[in-house]
């Protein structure tokens, strides 16, 4: 998390996060006019655009990670609303990871500029995203405190009402995406919202919603095709019997009223205690890399298969409670720091646990099989995915919002860029094919325009089929690019292991002996 260069601080004396250029642009009237969610139907926003949005989100999301695992979904009740609460280190991928793994539709709240940005704002409004003005924006101007209180109160009330009607909601109690290896100060917004939701549920005779802590685990959050584990924790029951009657009546009447502060603070502390262990919960990431190395070497000594990402996270969590001896920690720290600086990790340790892996013949064959389709489709990948990749990298790698926002740009350009670029490209190629149909026919000796008949209707059908086929080809090219990139990544890692091997092997041999 970057600190505000202007020195602005909150009431706790902590430096406020530095605002991005987008967050400083506040159109208050546009925020007030944001569409409100609907609670009497399946979709809180536009059914048509939400279905399209979820479809596109899933297609793009499925290409982002090399391995993806979800656990704990049995903890989600299907007969009431849920508030999801997680730490926040990976920009838009954090809420998207929850949206796409939770069985319910979401009422969504987010930073105010989500609903006013070009393109993204259009979709945010179709999803009925409710804008929130954070202290970081309020204390630096943009609107008055009275305006912010009105807007935030309305947004929180709408989210609470949606939860009480059985929808899900995800709010991040830290209030900002950051780059720390532990929770930063937990704020009260999500807990005020869910307590108001409990009050509204009591008022309308609905079942009391629950709060679910969630662990979001990314091996290297800002890298394409990294590993991800979404961990749903056990639901937390809300203290609904202690909610005052005036709060219940107020939310029933459609007025925002703050829940009792003692209940809010108590719930916040309870969630923080349960959420902290679902993060790395270390002072630095160096400690995380250290314990990852220890876990992998211990596993190698036992002669077991390589740890999955989820297993590694659990082992690192265990080593927090059961620390290794200091000498082991010192050696593992040197190894972990060296591997991390070389963009390597504990999975690169060999089967004996005393060095780094070399070339695996079977792995090389698998990677070749992954690479061949990508190579065959390379022209389609270049024209269909090239602009999105270039713009995503250009803006994501040079954003003023920090490393935690890098993947947000990559994801958004991958999805929205394709939605805009592919139809244009397919239309251009189809038009060119029609204009030069006689030349194409002479070259391939097939009149493609009359493959299904010579009439006008058949001609139009073939043209439509060509256009759709081009869209599908671009889509398949994106899928095979993602898979083929794994082989490129593995090859690059082999060179990095060869370069780092001499640096870490003496320490790996020593660590192996210490852990035997």
N, C-alpha and C positions, 0 to 999 in steps of 0.2 A: 504493500500500500504506500503510495507516495504521500508525502506531507505537503500541506499547502504552503507554497512559496510566499504567500502574502502574510503568513503568520496567524491566520484566523484560527481561533480556538472555540471549542464548545464549552458548555457550562461546567464540564468536569476538568477543564484546563488542558484537554488533549487537542493536538493539532488536527484541524479538519483535513480530510483528503483533498488533494488538489483537483479542481474541477476540469473536466475535458471541455473543449470548445463547445461541443454540443450541449453539455449540461448548463452552460452559462446563458444559453439562449432560451428564454422563457416567454412563451406567448400565453399569458394567463387566460385570455378570453377563449383561446382555442382549447385550453385544458378544461375550462368549465363546460365547454360544449361537447366534450368527449361523450360518445354514446354510453348509455348506462346498460348494465347487464340485465338479462331477462331471467326470471327465476321459475317461471311456470312452464318451461319446456326443457327439452334435452340439452339444448345448446344455450349458453348464456349470451353468445354473440350471434353472428350471422351463420345459420346452419350450412349454407352453401360454401361460404368462404372458410369456415372452420374445418369442414371436411376436406376441402382442397388443401388448407394449411397443414392439417395433421398429416395428410398423405405426403406432401412435399417434405415436411419435417422428417418423417420416418425414412423416406428414400435417401435424403442427404445424410441423416444421422447414422444410418446403417453402413455408410462408407467411411465414417470418421475414425472408428476404432478397430484395432486389430483383434482384440478380444473384448467381449462385453458380457458382464454377468450381473444378474439381479437376484437378490435374496430378500426374504422377509415380507414378500407381498401378501403372505397369509395373515400378516398383522393388520392389513387394511380392512376395516369393516365395510360391508357392502350395503348396510342399512342406515347409514348416517354420513354426514359430512366429515371431512378431515382437513386439518391444517398440517401441512408438511413444513418442517423446520430443519434447515441444513446450514453448514458453514458454506462460505461463498468465495471460491478462489479461481473460477474458470468462466467468468463472464456469462454470456447467454447459454453456454452449454450446461451450466448448473440447472437452471429451471427446465430446459428442454429435456435433460436426462430424467427429471422427475415427471414432466408431462407425459412422456412417451412410455413410461413404465408403470404408471398409476392407472387403474382401471376406470377412473371417473373423469368426467370433463372438469375443467378448471375455470374458476373465476380468478382473474389475474390482476395483480397490482404491480406497479413497477415505477422506476425513475421517470420523472415527468417527461423527459425528452423522447421516451420510447414512442409516445403517441403523436409527436410533432415532427419527427424526422421524415425525410422523403422516403418513399417506398415502405420502409419498416413501419412508419406511422400509419399508413393505409391499412396494413395487416393488423397492427395493434388495435386500431379502432374496430375492425371487423371482429376481432376477438373480444371486444368490449374491455380492453385493458384499462384499469383505473389508475390515473396518474397520482404519484405521491411526491410532494416537495420535501426533500431532506433538509436537515439542519445545515448541511454544507452549502446548499443553495440559498436557504432563507437568510442565514447570517451574512451572506455576501451580497444580498439584494436580489432583485428579480421580481419580488412581490412583497407585500406587507405581511406582517405576522397574522393579521386578521384574515387576509386572503388565503394564506397557507393553511391556517386552522380550518377554514371553511372547506377548502378543497380536500385536505387530508381527512377531515371528519366525514365528508360525503363518501370519499373513496373507501375508507375503512368500514363505514356502515354498509356499503354495497357488497364489500367482500364478506363481511360478517353475515349479511342476509343470504348471500349465495351459499356459504358454508352451512347455515342452518337449514337450507332447503336441500341439502344432500350433495352439493358440489364439493370438489376439492379446491384447495388453495395452497400455494407455496410462497412463503415469505422468508427472507433471510435475515435473521436477527442481528447480524453484524452491521447491516445497513449499507454495505459496500463490498464490492469484490476486492480481494487483496492478495498479497503474495507471502503471507506469513505461514509458518509451519504449525500454527495453533490458532484457536479462536482468538479474535480480537474482542474488544469490549462489546458485550451483548446488549442490544437496545430492547425497548419494550414494545415496539409497534406490533409485532406478530401476536404477542400475548394479550395485548389490549383488544386486538381484533378477534381472537378466538374466544375470549371471555364474553365479548359482545355477541358473538355467534351463539354461545351457549345460552345467553340471556334471551336472544331472539327465538331460539329453539324452544325454550320453556314457554315463551309467550304464545307461540303458535301450536304448541302441543307436539312438536317433533322430537325425535331422539337427540340426545345431547351429543354433539360432535366430539371427536378426540383429536389430540395433537400427536403427531408421529415424528420423532427425530430421525433424521436420515444422514447416513454417511456417504459422501461423494468422494470416491477414491480414483485418482488418475495417476498412472505411473509417472508420466512427464506431461503435464496438462497442456503445454503449448505445442506439442509435437503431433503432427498428422500420423494417424494409425498407432496411437498409443493404446494402453490397456485401461479399462474402466471397470469399476465395480460399484454398483448402487446398492446400498445396504439400508433397508427399511428396519427401523428399530421397533421395539414394543410400544404400543400406543399408551399415551398418558391420559388418564381420566381427568376431566376438568372439575374444579370445585363449584359445581353449579348450585349446590344447596346453600352456598354462602353468598350468592348474588343478590343484591338488594332489589326490592320491588320497584323502586323508582328507575333503576337501570332497565329492568325488564319492560316496564311500561314505556319508557322513552324509545327504546329500539323498536318496540311494537308499533309505535306511532310514527316511525320513520325519522326519528331525531337521534343524532349521535350524542352519546353521553359516555364520559370516561368511566371505565370500571374502577372499583376501589383499588387504590395504589398498593395496598398490602397484598391483595390477591394477585395483582400483576407481578409484583416483585417476587413473591413466593413461587409463582409459576415460572417466571424467568429463571430463577436460581435452580429450580428443579430440572428444567430443560437444559440449562447450561451444564449441569453436572452429568447429565446423560449424553449430551452431544459432544462434550470435550473428548471422551475416549473414542468417539467415532471419527476423530481427526487424527493426524500424526501425533498431536499433543506433545511436541518437543520444542525446545528453545530455538533450534536451528534445523534446517534440512540435512545438515551434515550428520546429525545424530540419527536421522531416519535412514540415510544411506549406510551408515555404520551398522545399524541393527539389521538392515536388509542383507548386508554381506554376511554377518554372523549367521543369520537364518539359513541362507543358501549353503554356506559351508557345512553347517551342522547337518543339513539335509543330505548333502553329498556324502558325508562320512557315514550316514546311515544307509547309503546305497539306494536311496529312494529317487523317484522321478523328480524332475525339476518342479519347483513350486509354481503354482499358478499365481496370478496377481492377487487374487483374494486370499490365498494361503499365505503369501508373503506379508500382506497387510496384517493378518491375524498374528503371524509370528512376530512382527515388529511390535504389535500391541502387547504381546506376551512379554517381550523383552523390556518393555516399559515397566511392567509390574515385577519382573524377575531379571534385573540387570545382570549382564555378564560381568566377570571380574575386570578390574580396571586395566590390567595388562592386555586382556583380550580386546577391550574397548579401544585402547590406544592403537593397537595394530589394525583393527578393523576400520578405525577412523581414517587412517592413512590410505587404506585400500579404497574405501568408499569415496573419499574426496578425489582420488586419482581417477577412479572409474567415472565419477560424475563429470569431471572436467573433460574427459574423453568421450562424453555422451554414451557411456556404458553403464551397466548396473550388475546386480548379483546374478542375473540370468546368464551373463557372459562367462561365469566361472565354469571350469571344466568338470567332468563327471567325477574326478578324483578329489576336487576341492583344493588343489594345490597349484593351480595356474588358470590361464584363460583358454577358452575353447579355440580349436583350430577349425579347419574345414571339415564339414560332415558330408560325405559323398551322397547320402540319401537326402540330406537337406539341400544340397546343390541341385539335385535332380528335381526336387519339388519346386525350388525357386525358378528353375529353368521352365518348368511347366506353367508357372504363374506368369513368367515374363513373356513367353511366346505370344499369347493372345494380346497382351498390351502392345507388343511390337507390331503385330499384324494390324491392329486398330490405331496405330500411332497417328496417321493422317487425320482420322476422325477425332482423336483425342486433342490434337493440336488446334484444329479449327473449332471443335465443339466445346473444349474445356480450357483452351489456352488463355483466352481473355479473362475468364473468371479466376483462374489460378494466378495470373500475373497481377491483377488488381487486388485480389485478396492478400497476396504476399506483400505487395507494395504498401497498401494502407495498413494491413495488420501488423507488419514489422516496423512501421513508422508511426503507430498511433500514439496519441498523447495520453491514453488511458492506462498505460502500463502493460506489462507482459500478460497479466490476467485477462486482458481484452483481446489478445492476439487471435485466439481461436474463434472469437465472435465474428470478426471480420472475415476470416477464412470461411466459416460456416455460412454467413449471410451472402457472400458473393458466390459460394458454391450453389446455394439454393436460388436466391433471387436473380443472380446473374444468369443462371441456366433458364429460369422461367422467362426471362426477357430475351436472351440471346438465341436460344434454340429455335423458337418460332420464326424469328427474323432470318436466321441462317437457313432453316428449312424452306422458308418461302422464297428466299433468293435462289437457292439451288434448284427448287422446283420450277421457278420462272425461267431460269437459264436453260433448264432441260427442255422446256416447251419451245423456247425461242430457237434453240439449236437442235431440235429433235431430229431433223433430217441428217445432220452431221453425225449425231450419236447413232442413228439407225445404220448409217453406212459403215461406221466403225465396228459396231457389235453385231451387225447383220440381223438385228431384231428390232421391229418397230414397237417400242415399249408402250407407246400411247394406245395401241390397239390390242393389247395382250388379252383383254376379256371381251373384245368385240369392237365393231367399227362405228357404233352409234355415239351420239353426243353424250348420253347418260353414261355409257361405258367409259368414254374418254374422261369425263369428270371423275368417275369412280377411280380410275387408275391414277389420276392426278392427286386425288385425296390420299390414296394408298401410298403413293410415293412420299407425300409430305409426312404422313404418320410414320412411315418406315424410317425416315430420316430422324425424326424425334426419338424413336426407339433405338436407333443406332447410336445417337449421341448419349442416350441414357446408358446403354450397354457399355459404351466406351468409358463412361465415368466409372462404372462398376469395375471393369477390367483394369482401369488405371489404378484404382485403389488397391486391388489385389496384386497387380504387377509391381506397385510401389513397394510392397513388402519385400520382394526379391531385390530391388534396388537398395532398400534400407539394410537388408541383411548383408549384402555385398559391402556396403560402406562400413558396417559394423565389423566385418572381418578385417578390413584394413585398419580400423581403429584398434581392434584387439591386438593385431600384430604389432602396432606401434606402442601400445601401452603394456604389452606383456612383460617386458624386461623390468619395467618400473614397479609392477605389483607382485611379480612372482616370488621374490624373497619374502615379502610380508605374507603372501598367501600360504607359503610353505610353513612359515612360523605360526600363523593362525591355525592352520590345519593341525599342527602338533599340539598347540595349546588346547584345542577343542576335542582332541581324541580321548 
